[in-house]
Amino acid sequence: MNRDDRHHAPDLPLPDSPGHTLSAADLLRGVHARLLPTAALTPEIAGAMRYARVVADGLVFAYAVDTPTSVRIVTDPDVARVGLEELGEAAYANLMRVPVEHEEITVEGRAPLHSVYGDSHFVASKALFLSELSHQVTGRPLPDAGALVVVPTRHLLAFHPITDGTVADAVNDLAAYALGAYEDGPGELSPRLYWWHRGGLTALTAIDEETRTFSVQPSPELLDLMKGLVRLDRAGRLAGRATAPDVGESARTTADAVARLAQAPAGLGDAFASTLVLSHAHCAADPDLARLDGWNAWATAVQLGSALFTGARAQKCYLADDVVRKLPATPAEPPADARAWLDAFYLSLVCRDRDRTGRLCRVPLEALRADDSVDAYVLHWIDTLRTYWGKRPADEVVEKLLATMQTSAPESLARAPKDFVNLIDYQPVALFHRLFTGEQTAFAEALSEAVTHHGSYWGDSAAPRARVALGPLAMACLAYDHGFPVATKRPYLPAYLLDRQRVETIPG
């Protein structure tokens, strides 16, 4: 057999005979970790490979030896001759040295897919060690959420790191890609879509053997994760996806959104989100928020955020000196959007609208608990703030604060990326802890850390939320009002809001 034609030949376990026996050195030199389709393991073959194991629906983990004339499966006598541990170490090292080609594909702005391919029988087997492969071909390991991956043939795999809301598109894109590539061959491996997570593979494709129909059925854990990422992404909270808006265009978009509320009151949530973008975007050119237009955007965000959760009477919203829109009377119909409530609460603290802060704290917690896109710590944090603002006994506040801390630990997270939780979402919690206990020096240190973490998470992103650390700003404003010696010249904390120089009475 010509060595270049070996990829057309099947892998077969060879009898342990003098003509086929390999030395221990030859085995270690040529052994590779290998994925095989479960259908390839006849009872005879499986009986010669008792060490092999099923790693996911349709896939078996085994070892194979690359020789000058063939690729052949490692049998139990081979394993006994070398030792399973030593064989495994050599198989991993040899597999990761297999050369591959890499291409990143993005179709019509949808999910980015990484295609890895080559002539070797072992290319798809690298899916067993997908994070290491990702680091090799992209320079980055996989995120904590893992990746979607397909291994349609032994010469090809494709994967999508789960980092943002594009995972919803990637599920369908990769499932279709896998089926097409599997049917094209050669070297068919699996038509299924898999989730690589914590070093293991989980099949997401269900196959009805009678009708030969395929359907993608993500696990509840993956569905929770996808739901959280899509909500975070749509709100512009994830670094790397959000982009910088034009302030003028954003102001017009926001003004139009507010104007439409009289005919379409259901658009209040979108109008609030648009105003949040505008208020943060002003801080790109005016980081201290010294200008009136910037204040008007922040004040309007307070009005809309409060109205979204507590209702409001008719009032004027000033988006600029010559742009005034009327917010119609709005009933109290709080949506199941816990993070939007936090945004509205933080805005009310920053803009010192204590009446609206109090109204927000009277929103029934049951309405926010219906938000199934957030982890438990978010709801415990809201409960902590409501309890504190309601002047409940200190023991109650401490109990709820501890619950927030415990449920924000990495092992408790199912919906939000760990770096987002650690660097962004948890920082107001850490600050509140120091504020509540009256530790002024520790608060100052925590505020410096929160600002540093905000910059670390967003990097050089021009996204609106990169401009302001809203949660830490709210806690800093609260501490400032409590007489803490808070330095007002810090990045991501608009000074004219922190020290109240720009704060005015908000209509409504």
C-alpha positions as CSV (number, residue, x, y, z in Angstrom):
1,M,0.0,0.0,0.0
2,N,1.3,3.5,-0.9
3,R,1.7,5.5,2.3
4,D,-0.2,8.5,0.7
5,D,-3.2,6.2,0.1
6,R,-3.6,5.0,3.6
7,H,-6.4,7.4,4.4
8,H,-8.7,5.4,2.1
9,A,-8.1,2.2,4.1
10,P,-10.0,1.0,7.2
11,D,-8.4,0.5,10.6
12,L,-8.3,-3.2,11.5
13,P,-7.0,-4.9,14.6
14,L,-4.3,-7.3,13.5
15,P,-3.6,-10.6,15.2
16,D,-0.7,-10.7,17.6
17,S,1.4,-12.9,15.4
18,P,5.2,-12.9,14.6
19,G,4.4,-11.1,11.3
20,H,2.4,-8.4,13.0
21,T,3.8,-8.0,16.5
22,L,5.4,-4.6,17.1
23,S,8.1,-4.0,19.7
24,A,7.3,-1.8,22.7
25,A,9.5,0.9,21.2
26,D,7.6,0.8,17.9
27,L,4.3,0.9,19.7
28,L,5.3,4.0,21.8
29,R,6.7,5.7,18.7
30,G,3.6,5.2,16.6
31,V,0.7,5.0,19.0
32,H,-2.0,7.8,18.8
33,A,-5.2,8.4,20.7
34,R,-8.1,7.6,18.3
35,L,-11.8,8.2,17.9
36,L,-13.7,5.4,16.1
37,P,-17.4,5.1,15.2
38,T,-19.2,2.7,17.5
39,A,-20.6,0.9,14.5
40,A,-17.1,-0.1,13.5
41,L,-16.6,-2.2,16.6
42,T,-17.9,-5.7,15.7
43,P,-18.1,-8.2,18.6
44,E,-14.8,-9.7,17.3
45,I,-13.0,-6.4,17.2
46,A,-14.4,-5.2,20.6
47,G,-13.3,-8.5,22.1
48,A,-9.7,-7.7,21.2
49,M,-9.9,-4.1,22.6
50,R,-11.3,-4.4,26.1
51,Y,-9.4,-1.3,27.1
52,A,-11.5,0.9,24.7
53,R,-14.4,2.9,26.0
54,V,-17.4,4.8,24.6
55,V,-16.8,8.5,25.2
56,A,-20.1,9.8,23.7
57,D,-23.0,8.5,21.6
58,G,-21.5,7.2,18.3
59,L,-17.8,7.6,19.4
60,V,-15.3,5.1,20.9
61,F,-11.9,6.1,22.4
62,A,-9.1,3.7,21.4
63,Y,-5.5,3.6,20.4
64,A,-4.1,3.1,17.0
65,V,-0.6,2.7,15.6
66,D,0.7,4.6,12.6
67,T,3.1,2.3,10.8
68,P,4.9,2.8,7.4
69,T,2.3,0.7,5.6
70,S,-0.9,1.0,7.6
71,V,-2.8,2.4,10.5
72,R,-3.8,-0.4,12.8
73,I,-5.8,-0.6,16.0
74,V,-3.9,-1.3,19.3
75,T,-5.1,-4.6,20.8
76,D,-5.2,-5.8,24.4
77,P,-1.9,-7.8,24.0
78,D,-0.2,-4.5,22.8
79,V,-1.5,-2.8,25.9
80,A,-0.2,-5.6,28.1
81,R,3.2,-5.4,26.5
82,V,3.7,-1.7,27.1
83,G,1.4,-0.7,30.0
84,L,-1.7,1.4,29.8
85,E,-0.4,4.5,31.5
86,E,2.8,4.7,29.4
87,L,0.8,3.9,26.2
88,G,-1.7,6.7,27.0
89,E,1.0,9.3,27.6
90,A,2.7,8.5,24.3
91,A,-0.6,8.4,22.4
92,Y,-1.5,11.9,23.6
93,A,1.9,13.3,22.8
94,N,1.9,11.8,19.3
95,L,-1.6,12.9,18.6
96,M,-0.9,16.5,19.5
97,R,2.1,16.5,17.1
98,V,-0.1,15.5,14.1
99,P,0.1,18.4,11.6
100,V,-3.2,20.1,10.7
101,E,-4.6,23.0,8.7
102,H,-6.8,25.6,10.3
103,E,-9.3,28.0,8.9
104,E,-11.8,30.3,10.6
105,I,-15.1,30.6,8.9
106,T,-17.8,33.2,9.5
107,V,-20.9,33.0,7.2
108,E,-23.0,36.1,6.8
109,G,-22.2,37.5,10.2
110,R,-23.3,34.4,12.0
111,A,-21.3,32.2,14.4
112,P,-17.5,31.9,13.8
113,L,-16.5,28.3,13.2
114,H,-13.0,26.9,13.3
115,S,-12.3,24.2,10.7
116,V,-9.3,21.8,11.4
117,Y,-8.4,19.3,8.7
118,G,-5.6,17.3,7.2
119,D,-4.5,14.0,5.6
120,S,-3.8,12.2,8.8
121,H,-6.2,9.5,10.1
122,F,-6.0,11.2,13.5
123,V,-7.1,14.8,12.9
124,A,-10.7,14.4,14.2
125,S,-9.3,12.5,17.2
126,K,-7.8,15.8,18.5
127,A,-11.4,16.6,19.6
128,L,-10.6,14.5,22.6
129,F,-8.2,17.3,23.7
130,L,-10.1,20.2,22.2
131,S,-8.9,23.0,24.5
132,E,-5.2,22.1,23.7
133,L,-6.0,22.0,20.0
134,S,-7.8,25.4,20.2
135,H,-4.6,26.9,21.9
136,Q,-2.5,25.4,19.1
137,V,-4.5,26.7,16.2
138,T,-6.0,30.0,17.6
139,G,-3.6,30.9,20.4
140,R,-6.4,30.7,22.9
141,P,-7.7,27.8,25.1
142,L,-11.4,27.2,25.2
143,P,-13.6,29.2,27.6
144,D,-15.0,27.6,30.7
145,A,-18.2,27.0,28.8
146,G,-16.3,24.8,26.3
147,A,-17.3,24.5,22.7
148,L,-19.6,22.9,20.2
149,V,-17.7,20.5,18.0
150,V,-18.3,18.0,15.2
151,V,-16.2,15.2,13.9
152,P,-17.8,14.1,10.6
153,T,-14.8,12.3,9.2
154,R,-11.5,11.2,10.6
155,H,-9.7,13.9,8.6
156,L,-11.9,16.8,9.8
157,L,-13.3,18.5,12.8
158,A,-15.0,21.9,13.3
159,F,-15.7,23.7,16.6
160,H,-17.2,26.9,18.0
161,P,-16.0,28.3,21.3
162,I,-19.0,29.1,23.5
163,T,-18.3,32.8,24.5
164,D,-21.4,34.7,23.5
165,G,-24.9,34.7,22.0
166,T,-23.7,33.4,18.6
167,V,-23.8,29.9,20.2
168,A,-27.5,29.9,19.2
169,D,-26.6,30.1,15.5
170,A,-23.6,27.8,15.9
171,V,-25.9,24.9,17.1
172,N,-27.7,24.9,13.8
173,D,-24.8,25.8,11.6
174,L,-22.5,23.0,12.9
175,A,-25.3,20.4,13.0
176,A,-25.9,21.0,9.3
177,Y,-22.2,21.1,8.5
178,A,-21.6,17.8,10.3
179,L,-24.3,16.0,8.4
180,G,-23.2,17.2,5.0
181,A,-19.5,16.4,5.6
182,Y,-20.3,13.0,7.0
183,E,-22.3,12.1,3.9
184,D,-19.4,13.3,1.7
185,G,-16.7,11.3,3.4
186,P,-14.3,9.7,3.1
187,G,-13.5,8.2,6.5
188,E,-16.9,8.8,8.0
189,L,-16.8,9.1,11.8
190,S,-20.0,10.7,13.2
191,P,-22.8,12.9,11.9
192,R,-23.6,14.2,15.4
193,L,-23.1,17.5,17.1
194,Y,-21.3,17.4,20.4
195,W,-20.7,19.7,23.4
196,W,-17.1,19.6,24.6
197,H,-17.2,20.6,28.3
198,R,-14.8,20.0,31.2
199,G,-12.8,17.6,29.1
200,G,-15.7,15.4,28.0
201,L,-18.0,15.1,25.0
202,T,-21.8,15.1,25.1
203,A,-23.9,14.3,22.0
204,L,-26.6,16.8,21.2
205,T,-27.9,15.1,18.2
206,A,-30.7,12.5,18.6
207,I,-31.1,10.0,15.8
208,D,-34.3,8.0,15.2
209,E,-32.9,4.8,13.8
210,E,-36.3,3.7,12.4
211,T,-37.0,6.9,10.4
212,R,-33.3,7.9,10.1
213,T,-34.2,11.4,11.1
214,F,-31.9,13.8,13.1
215,S,-32.8,16.4,15.7
216,V,-30.6,18.6,17.9
217,Q,-31.5,18.4,21.5
218,P,-29.2,20.4,23.8
219,S,-29.0,19.3,27.4
220,P,-30.8,21.4,30.1
221,E,-27.4,22.6,31.3
222,L,-26.4,23.8,27.8
223,L,-29.8,25.4,27.2
224,D,-29.4,27.4,30.5
225,L,-26.0,28.5,29.4
226,M,-27.2,29.5,25.9
227,K,-30.1,31.4,27.4
228,G,-27.8,33.4,29.7
229,L,-25.3,34.2,26.9
230,V,-27.9,35.3,24.4
231,R,-29.5,37.7,27.0
232,L,-26.1,39.1,28.0
233,D,-25.0,39.5,24.4
234,R,-28.2,41.3,23.3
235,A,-27.7,43.7,26.2
236,G,-24.1,44.5,25.1
237,R,-22.6,43.2,28.3
238,L,-20.1,40.8,26.7
239,A,-16.6,42.0,25.7
240,G,-15.6,41.4,22.2
241,R,-19.1,41.6,20.6
242,A,-20.5,45.0,21.4
243,T,-19.5,47.9,19.2
244,A,-19.3,51.7,19.6
245,P,-22.4,53.6,18.5
246,D,-22.5,57.1,17.0
247,V,-23.8,59.4,19.8
248,G,-25.9,61.4,17.4
249,E,-27.5,58.4,15.7
250,S,-28.0,56.8,19.1
251,A,-29.8,59.9,20.4
252,R,-32.1,59.8,17.3
253,T,-32.8,56.1,17.8
254,T,-33.6,56.7,21.5
255,A,-35.8,59.7,20.8
256,D,-37.8,57.7,18.2
257,A,-38.1,54.7,20.7
258,V,-39.6,57.0,23.3
259,A,-41.9,58.7,20.8
260,R,-43.3,55.4,19.8
261,L,-44.3,54.4,23.3
262,A,-47.7,56.2,23.1
263,Q,-48.7,53.8,20.3
264,A,-46.6,50.8,21.4
265,P,-46.1,50.7,25.1
266,A,-44.6,47.2,24.9
267,G,-41.4,48.8,23.5
268,L,-40.5,50.4,26.9
269,G,-37.9,47.7,27.6
270,D,-36.2,48.4,24.2
271,A,-36.4,52.1,24.8
272,F,-34.7,51.7,28.2
273,A,-32.0,49.6,26.6
274,S,-31.4,52.3,23.9
275,T,-31.2,55.0,26.5
276,L,-28.7,53.0,28.5
277,V,-26.5,52.8,25.4
278,L,-26.8,56.5,24.8
279,S,-26.0,57.4,28.4
280,H,-22.9,55.3,28.4
281,A,-21.8,56.4,25.0
282,H,-21.8,60.1,26.0
283,C,-18.9,59.1,28.4
284,A,-16.6,58.3,25.5
285,A,-16.1,62.0,24.6
286,D,-17.1,63.3,28.0
287,P,-15.8,60.8,30.6
288,D,-16.6,63.1,33.6
289,L,-20.1,63.8,32.3
290,A,-19.6,67.5,32.6
291,R,-22.0,68.4,29.7
292,L,-25.7,68.8,29.9
293,D,-26.5,66.5,27.0
294,G,-24.8,63.6,28.8
295,W,-26.8,64.3,32.0
296,N,-30.0,64.4,30.0
297,A,-29.3,60.9,28.7
298,W,-28.6,59.6,32.1
299,A,-31.7,61.3,33.6
300,T,-33.9,59.8,30.8
301,A,-32.4,56.4,31.5
302,V,-33.5,56.8,35.1
303,Q,-37.0,57.7,34.0
304,L,-37.4,54.8,31.6
305,G,-35.8,52.2,33.9
306,S,-38.1,53.2,36.8
307,A,-41.2,53.2,34.5
308,L,-40.3,49.8,33.1
309,F,-40.5,48.2,36.6
310,T,-42.8,50.5,38.7
311,G,-44.9,52.3,36.1
312,A,-45.0,56.1,35.8
313,R,-47.2,59.1,35.3
314,A,-46.9,61.1,32.1
315,Q,-43.7,63.1,32.0
316,K,-41.2,64.8,29.8
317,C,-37.8,63.3,28.8
318,Y,-35.0,65.7,27.9
319,L,-32.6,64.0,25.5
320,A,-30.9,67.2,24.5
321,D,-31.6,71.0,24.6
322,D,-33.8,70.7,21.5
323,V,-35.0,67.1,21.8
324,V,-37.8,66.6,24.3
325,R,-40.0,63.5,24.2
326,K,-43.1,62.6,26.3
327,L,-43.1,59.4,28.3
328,P,-46.8,58.4,28.4
329,A,-48.4,57.2,31.6
330,T,-47.2,53.7,32.1
331,P,-48.8,50.9,34.2
332,A,-46.6,48.9,36.6
333,E,-45.9,45.6,34.8
334,P,-42.4,44.6,35.8
335,P,-40.7,42.3,33.3
336,A,-38.7,39.2,34.2
337,D,-35.4,40.9,33.6
338,A,-33.2,40.8,36.7
339,R,-30.2,42.6,35.2
340,A,-32.3,45.4,33.8
341,W,-33.7,45.9,37.3
342,L,-30.2,46.2,38.6
343,D,-29.4,48.7,35.8
344,A,-32.4,50.8,36.8
345,F,-31.5,50.5,40.5
346,Y,-27.8,51.5,39.9
347,L,-28.9,54.5,37.8
348,S,-31.3,55.7,40.5
349,L,-28.4,55.6,43.0
350,V,-26.0,57.4,40.7
351,C,-28.5,60.1,39.9
352,R,-29.6,60.4,43.5
353,D,-33.2,59.8,42.8
354,R,-34.1,58.2,46.1
355,D,-37.8,58.1,45.5
356,R,-37.3,55.9,42.4
357,T,-34.8,53.8,44.3
358,G,-37.4,53.1,46.9
359,R,-40.1,52.3,44.3
360,L,-37.8,49.9,42.5
361,C,-37.2,48.1,45.8
362,R,-40.9,47.5,46.2
363,V,-41.1,45.5,42.9
364,P,-42.2,42.0,43.9
365,L,-39.1,39.7,43.9
366,E,-41.3,36.9,42.4
367,A,-41.5,38.9,39.2
368,L,-37.7,39.0,38.9
369,R,-37.3,35.3,39.9
370,A,-39.2,34.4,36.7
371,D,-36.0,35.4,34.8
372,D,-34.5,32.1,33.9
373,S,-31.5,33.6,32.1
374,V,-29.6,34.5,35.3
375,D,-27.7,32.5,37.9
376,A,-29.0,32.4,41.4
377,Y,-26.5,35.0,42.7
378,V,-28.1,37.7,40.7
379,L,-31.4,37.3,42.5
380,H,-29.7,37.0,45.9
381,W,-27.9,40.2,45.1
382,I,-31.2,42.0,44.3
383,D,-32.7,40.6,47.5
384,T,-29.7,42.0,49.4
385,L,-30.2,45.4,48.0
386,R,-33.9,45.5,48.6
387,T,-33.4,44.3,52.2
388,Y,-30.7,46.9,52.8
389,W,-32.7,49.8,51.3
390,G,-35.8,48.7,53.2
391,K,-33.8,49.2,56.5
392,R,-34.3,45.7,57.6
393,P,-32.2,44.3,60.5
394,A,-28.5,44.0,59.8
395,D,-28.7,40.2,60.3
396,E,-31.1,39.9,57.4
397,V,-28.8,41.9,55.1
398,V,-25.8,39.8,56.1
399,E,-27.7,36.5,55.5
400,K,-28.7,37.6,52.0
401,L,-25.2,39.0,51.3
402,L,-23.6,35.7,52.2
403,A,-26.0,33.9,50.0
404,T,-24.9,36.2,47.1
405,M,-21.3,35.5,47.8
406,Q,-21.8,31.7,48.0
407,T,-23.9,31.4,44.9
408,S,-21.4,33.5,42.8
409,A,-18.6,31.0,43.3
410,P,-17.4,29.4,40.0
411,E,-18.8,26.0,40.7
412,S,-22.3,27.5,41.2
413,L,-22.4,29.2,37.8
414,A,-24.4,27.8,34.9
415,R,-25.4,30.8,32.8
416,A,-22.9,33.5,32.9
417,P,-19.2,33.4,31.9
418,K,-16.9,33.1,34.9
419,D,-14.7,36.1,33.9
420,F,-17.8,38.3,33.5
421,V,-19.0,37.3,36.9
422,N,-15.7,37.8,38.6
423,L,-14.6,41.0,36.9
424,I,-17.9,42.8,36.4
425,D,-21.0,41.4,38.2
426,Y,-19.4,40.6,41.5
427,Q,-17.6,43.9,42.0
428,P,-20.6,45.8,43.3
429,V,-21.1,43.0,45.8
430,A,-17.6,43.3,47.1
431,L,-17.9,47.0,47.4
432,F,-21.2,46.8,49.2
433,H,-19.7,44.4,51.7
434,R,-17.1,47.0,52.7
435,L,-19.7,49.8,52.7
436,F,-22.1,47.9,54.9
437,T,-19.3,47.0,57.4
438,G,-18.0,50.6,57.4
439,E,-14.5,49.7,56.3
440,Q,-13.4,52.9,54.5
441,T,-9.9,51.8,53.7
442,A,-11.0,48.4,52.5
443,F,-13.7,50.1,50.4
444,A,-11.1,52.4,48.7
445,E,-9.0,49.3,47.9
446,A,-12.0,47.4,46.6
447,L,-13.0,50.4,44.4
448,S,-9.5,50.5,42.9
449,E,-9.7,46.8,42.2
450,A,-13.2,47.1,40.7
451,V,-12.0,49.8,38.3
452,T,-8.9,47.7,37.3
453,H,-11.1,44.6,36.7
454,H,-13.5,46.7,34.6
455,G,-10.6,47.8,32.4
456,S,-9.2,44.3,32.3
457,Y,-12.5,42.7,31.1
458,W,-13.3,45.3,28.4
459,G,-9.7,45.9,27.2
460,D,-9.7,48.4,24.3
461,S,-13.4,47.8,23.4
462,A,-15.3,50.9,22.3
463,A,-18.6,49.3,23.5
464,P,-20.8,51.7,25.5
465,R,-20.7,49.6,28.7
466,A,-16.9,49.7,28.5
467,R,-17.1,53.4,29.2
468,V,-18.7,53.2,32.7
469,A,-18.4,50.7,35.5
470,L,-22.0,51.2,36.4
471,G,-22.3,48.9,39.4
472,P,-19.1,50.1,41.1
473,L,-20.1,53.7,40.3
474,A,-23.4,53.2,42.1
475,M,-21.7,51.8,45.2
476,A,-19.1,54.6,45.1
477,C,-22.0,57.2,44.9
478,L,-23.6,55.5,47.9
479,A,-20.3,55.5,49.8
480,Y,-19.7,59.2,48.9
481,D,-23.1,60.1,50.3
482,H,-22.3,58.2,53.5
483,G,-19.2,60.3,54.0
484,F,-16.6,57.8,52.8
485,P,-13.5,59.6,51.4
486,V,-14.0,58.5,47.8
487,A,-11.5,59.7,45.2
488,T,-13.5,61.3,42.4
489,K,-10.9,61.2,39.7
490,R,-10.9,57.6,38.5
491,P,-11.4,56.0,35.1
492,Y,-14.9,54.6,34.3
493,L,-16.4,56.6,37.2
494,P,-17.8,59.9,35.8
495,A,-16.7,62.5,38.4
496,Y,-19.6,64.9,37.9
497,L,-22.0,62.1,38.8
498,L,-19.9,60.8,41.6
499,D,-19.6,64.1,43.4
500,R,-23.1,65.3,42.4
501,Q,-21.9,68.4,40.5
502,R,-24.0,67.5,37.5
503,V,-27.0,65.9,39.3
504,E,-30.3,67.7,38.9
505,T,-33.9,67.0,39.8
506,I,-35.4,64.5,37.3
507,P,-39.0,65.0,36.1
508,G,-41.6,62.6,37.3
